């Protein structure tokens, strides 16, 4: 393993104090990458401190995977295959584990992905707005960049202008945690039925953007003709992520961009 699975847990004051105390010391690694992000890593090797951390994490009811679902799934599959191939399996082999990066919920930073679509699925601008009007209350915000501030509230950039889209809740059923997600609402009300995007992973007509400047980057790409329409939303919360996991549901692709991200190769776990 060269990249850990990011997991989150309910804030724990004992763990927080251990980390705070260790961060007063000189780190093992301290460097800045080309994107101007600083990275520092401290090692904890004292048996007593490790035992205290293990005890505290044993008191945690559950850990949630925030980033790295495919890595954890592939690690699980690898462990299963390795176990079947090892006649002397004991359960203590390195393949029974995978590297994780645990961080308290209060320190998780969640950002949204915007959606950019290359065409209007055969619709004119006017016909698209008419279809949207049956599902959303629409306001033209003009050329000034506009971002939504509430759940179930989207921004749209089309033909050089920004629009706000307020979901008409009377026409939408909120039956479970998945259908309440803004990424799912956008997919089920606009992307799939109106714009004809059925496969969010494989359809070449849709692309995604994230980051501090993603709104302006989306506008620029649409202005240059690479895409025809774009949609923005507010970030999903850790509470929503946990509700989806607890219900055994799966979020749509590109629902969250989560930080911090440990750079690949800083820590390596040998299988």
C-alpha positions in Angstrom: 0.0 0.0 0.0 1.4 3.4 -1.0 -1.8 5.5 -0.4 -3.9 5.1 2.8 -7.6 4.9 3.0 -9.0 8.0 4.7 -11.3 7.2 7.6 -13.1 9.5 10.0 -14.2 9.1 13.6 -16.2 11.0 16.2 -13.9 13.6 17.9 -12.1 12.1 20.9 -10.4 14.5 23.4 -7.8 11.9 24.5 -6.6 11.2 20.9 -6.7 14.9 20.2 -4.4 15.7 23.1 -1.9 13.0 22.1 -1.7 14.4 18.6 -1.5 18.0 19.8 1.4 17.1 22.1 3.3 15.2 19.4 2.9 18.1 16.9 4.9 20.3 19.2 8.0 18.2 18.3 10.0 18.2 15.1 8.3 16.1 12.4 9.9 13.2 10.6 8.9 14.8 7.2 8.3 18.5 6.5 8.0 19.6 2.9 5.9 21.6 0.5 4.7 20.3 -2.8 4.3 22.2 -6.1 0.7 23.0 -5.3 2.0 25.0 -2.3 0.5 22.5 0.2 2.7 21.8 3.3 3.0 18.2 4.5 4.3 17.1 7.9 4.4 13.7 9.4 5.2 12.7 13.0 5.9 9.1 14.1 4.7 7.6 17.3 6.7 4.6 18.3 6.5 4.5 22.1 4.7 1.4 23.3 2.8 3.2 26.0 1.4 5.9 23.7 0.5 3.4 21.1 -1.4 1.3 23.6 -3.3 4.4 24.8 -4.3 5.2 21.2 -5.4 1.6 20.5 -7.5 1.6 23.7 -9.2 4.9 22.7 -10.0 3.6 19.2 -11.4 0.4 20.6 -14.0 2.6 22.3 -15.1 4.1 19.0 -18.3 2.4 17.8 -17.6 2.8 14.1 -15.2 4.2 11.6 -16.4 5.7 8.3 -14.5 5.6 5.0 -14.3 9.1 3.7 -12.0 8.5 0.8 -10.7 5.3 -0.6 -13.7 2.9 -1.0 -12.1 1.2 -4.0 -8.8 0.9 -2.2 -10.4 -0.8 0.8 -12.5 -3.1 -1.4 -9.4 -4.2 -3.5 -7.5 -4.7 -0.2 -10.3 -6.9 1.0 -10.3 -8.9 -2.2 -6.5 -9.3 -2.1 -6.8 -10.5 1.5 -9.4 -13.1 0.6 -7.4 -14.4 -2.3 -4.2 -14.5 -0.3 -5.9 -16.4 2.5 -7.3 -19.0 0.1 -3.8 -19.5 -1.3 -2.1 -19.8 2.1 -2.5 -23.2 3.7 -0.8 -21.9 6.8 -3.0 -18.8 7.2 -3.1 -17.5 10.8 -4.9 -14.2 10.5 -1.8 -12.2 11.4 -0.2 -11.9 7.9 0.3 -8.4 6.5 -2.4 -9.0 3.9 -5.1 -9.1 6.6 -4.7 -5.4 7.0 -4.5 -2.2 4.9 -3.0 1.2 5.6 -5.5 3.8 6.9 -5.4 7.5 7.7 -7.8 8.3 10.5 -8.9 11.9 11.2 -11.7 13.3 13.5 -14.9 14.5 11.9 -14.3 18.1 12.8 -11.1 18.2 10.7 -12.6 16.7 7.6 -13.0 19.2 4.8 -15.6 18.4 2.2 -15.9 20.2 -1.2 -18.4 19.8 -4.0 -17.8 18.8 -7.6 -19.6 20.8 -10.3 -21.1 19.2 -13.4 -20.4 20.3 -16.9 -22.3 18.9 -19.9 -21.2 19.2 -23.5 -24.7 19.6 -25.1 -28.3 20.2 -24.3 -29.5 16.8 -25.5 -31.1 18.4 -28.6 -32.9 21.1 -26.7 -32.7 24.8 -27.3 -31.9 27.1 -24.4 -35.5 28.2 -24.3 -36.8 24.6 -24.2 -34.4 23.6 -21.5 -35.5 26.5 -19.3 -39.2 25.5 -19.9 -38.5 22.0 -18.8 -36.6 23.1 -15.8 -39.4 25.5 -14.8 -41.6 22.6 -14.0 -39.1 21.3 -11.4 -37.4 24.5 -10.2 -38.1 28.1 -9.5 -35.6 29.9 -11.7 -33.9 33.3 -11.3 -31.6 34.8 -13.8 -28.6 36.2 -11.9 -26.9 37.7 -15.0 -23.2 37.5 -15.8 -21.8 37.8 -12.2 -20.6 34.5 -10.8 -23.2 32.9 -8.6 -22.9 30.1 -6.1 -25.8 28.4 -4.2 -25.8 28.7 -0.4 -28.5 26.1 0.6 -29.4 22.4 0.2 -31.6 21.6 -2.8 -30.5 24.8 -4.4 -28.3 24.8 -7.5 -26.5 27.3 -9.7 -26.5 26.9 -13.5 -24.3 28.6 -16.1 -25.8 28.7 -19.6 -25.2 30.9 -22.6 -23.1 33.5 -20.7 -25.5 33.9 -17.7 -25.8 32.4 -14.3 -29.1 31.1 -12.9 -30.3 30.0 -9.5 -32.5 26.9 -9.4 -34.7 26.3 -6.3 -36.2 22.8 -6.2 -40.0 22.8 -6.1 -40.2 20.3 -3.2 -43.8 19.4 -3.8 -42.9 17.5 -6.9 -40.0 15.5 -5.3 -40.2 12.7 -2.7 -37.7 12.6 0.1 -37.9 8.9 0.9 -34.3 8.0 2.1 -30.9 9.6 2.7 -29.8 9.0 -0.9 -32.7 10.9 -2.6 -32.0 13.8 -0.2 -28.5 14.3 -1.6 -28.1 17.2 -3.9 -26.0 15.2 -6.3 -28.8 12.6 -6.6 -31.5 15.3 -6.9 -29.5 16.9 -9.8 -29.1 13.5 -11.5 -32.7 12.4 -11.1 -34.4 15.7 -12.0 -32.0 17.2 -14.7 -29.0 15.2 -15.8 -30.9 11.9 -16.5 -34.4 12.8 -17.6 -33.7 16.1 -19.4 -30.1 16.0 -20.6 -30.0 12.2 -21.2 -27.0 11.5 -18.9 -27.6 7.9 -17.7 -24.2 6.7 -16.7 -22.4 9.3 -14.6 -19.1 7.4 -14.7 -18.8 6.5 -18.4 -20.8 9.1 -20.3 -18.3 11.2 -22.3 -20.8 14.2 -22.4 -20.3 15.0 -18.7 -17.2 16.2 -16.8 -16.6 17.3 -13.2 -14.6 20.0 -11.6 -13.5 20.8 -8.0 -11.4 23.2 -6.1 -11.4 26.8 -4.9 -11.7 28.2 -8.4 -13.9 25.6 -10.0 -16.8 28.0 -10.6 -14.7 30.3 -12.7 -13.0 27.3 -14.5 -16.4 26.0 -15.3 -17.5 29.3 -16.7 -14.3 29.6 -18.8 -14.7 26.2 -20.3 -18.4 26.9 -21.2 -17.5 30.3 -22.7 -14.8 28.6 -24.8 -17.4 26.2 -26.2 -16.0 23.0 -24.6 -19.2 22.5 -22.7 -22.7 24.1 -23.1 -24.1 24.1 -19.5 -22.8 23.7 -16.0 -24.3 23.1 -12.5 -23.0 23.9 -9.0 -24.2 23.0 -5.6 -23.2 23.2 -1.9 -20.9 20.6 -0.4 -22.3 17.4 1.1 -21.9 17.2 4.9 -20.3 14.5 7.0 -23.7 13.9 8.5 -25.1 13.0 5.1 -22.1 10.8 4.3 -22.7 8.8 7.5 -26.5 8.5 6.9 -25.8 7.1 3.4 -23.3 4.5 4.9 -25.6 3.6 7.8 -28.5 2.9 5.3 -26.2 0.7 3.1 -26.6 3.1 0.2 -24.1 4.4 -2.4 -23.6 8.1 -3.3 -23.5 9.1 -7.0 -20.0 9.4 -8.5 -18.1 12.6 -7.8 -20.3 13.6 -4.9 -17.5 14.7 -2.6 -13.9 15.9 -2.8 -12.4 15.4 0.6 -9.3 16.8 2.2 -6.8 16.4 3.7 -5.1 14.0 1.3 -1.9 12.3 2.3 0.5 12.2 -0.7 1.1 8.8 -2.1 4.3 7.2 -1.0 4.9 9.2 2.1 3.9 6.2 4.1 4.1 2.6 2.7 2.7 -0.6 4.1 4.4 -3.7 2.9 2.0 -6.6 2.1 
